[in-house]
């Protein structure tokens, strides 16, 4: 495994410098295993970062819930593939400047916290192979610039994993974005005519100016029956669909967008393709 270049800034979390810890760092307790596990490349880590890396993987338990350390698990328990990904993840986090405690917290969230109750995708638009082993669900707001960026990444995932990844789209308009709810209702109305993705792409292209007139112009450009589209957009059924998605997101604890779930696990890493691939590959056991 070769480390990809990860962003030093993760949503909601500033990756703090490790410099403040250097003076207090020792090589670790006697008996620690300080040789890299097979398949894990730590060549990018400097001497101090290697100390942090080995300290963490000697201290943290197996990602499979067994009574052994991460480093022992990845070297001696071939049935626990999750530990391999956990050790690689530690390397990424150390390289990005995370402290011991921050790394422990992120390991807990990714590998040990229980998965959420399955998300209802029965009415959600989907891209990809319906039989895929990896299900990605994104809760988005049409006026959120990070959500707009996420769309290119979702398309890339589906293209790179044509047999293994499907992506579902859920609406979570934020109250601070005055036109996001109308845009969501407009997209669902287009879905009822089989043109959700066509209108959705137009909405993203105009995400900084989502007035009613712009939305109607976009609907016309993608060939919708405008009379039917307007009636559907303004209907209680469509408004209820948006509210149902939002309520489900609230129950999941969502308070920002985009919020992404990969096979039921809340994705909590940088919004970039290398990180998303790592999570998908873990689910596929690669």
Phi, psi and omega in degrees: 000130179251133182294133171275167177276113182259149175294142177279358180237120179252149181314122174077357185224120174276126178284106185285152176290145178274357187302324183294341181267345192301319184296332185264000187273133174245179184283357178103164184293153178301141179097350177295147176270115184245031174249136185298138175295150177304135177086358179252118182263116178246023184296336181280347183277137175279182187300315180295315181297326177295322177298316179297315181304308183289326177300316182291312186285342171280333184270320185287143181282164176313143177285356180255012175077020180264161184279061179208162182284166177300316184291323177293319181299313184290335180270332190236353182238084184296341179282350181255078180294333181299327180294326177299314179292325179295319180293316176299322179296318177301316178301316177300315184292319177298315180297332179272357174098015180283148178277169179307312185292323178293321178295316179301317181296317181288326174297319179299314183294318186280321190249342190238333180291144179296149178290154179289161171304140181310141181272138181285110179245017186300329181250002185279140173298147184225142172242142176110188182277121183300335181269010183300148178279340181246122179251121176253129176240127178242132173259121188225164178232128186292344177259009181268117182296327178292326177295321178299316177298322182297332183297321178295323179291320178296319177298319181295319178300314181296322179291321183282334181235063188298335181257352192238349184230134169233147184237128176253144184251121177239147185266133176217069180294130180276144183297334181286345182256104193292334183256358186294322181293317178298321178296318178297317178296322178296320181293320179293322177297323176292324177301325181292344174254013178075021183230039180299308187292326179297314180288323180302317178299321178294321179297315179299321181296336181245025190298343178269000183210061186268060176283165178301321180295319179294318179296319180293320177299318180295319179298320178294319183295330180269005172084027178283152168288103190297320179299312178296319181299316179297315180298316179295316181302322184269002185281155176297326181299312182290317177300322178295326178298315179297315182295324179295315177300315182296317180296322178295319177298318178298320179294333177278353181089015181290133175224009179206159179234154355285148171245124189240137177237133180242110186049043175088353180262134178292122178284127188227042183227179184303149180276074181211155191294324182299318180291317179298319177301318182300316178294317180295315180298324177298315180297328180275352179071030182277000000 
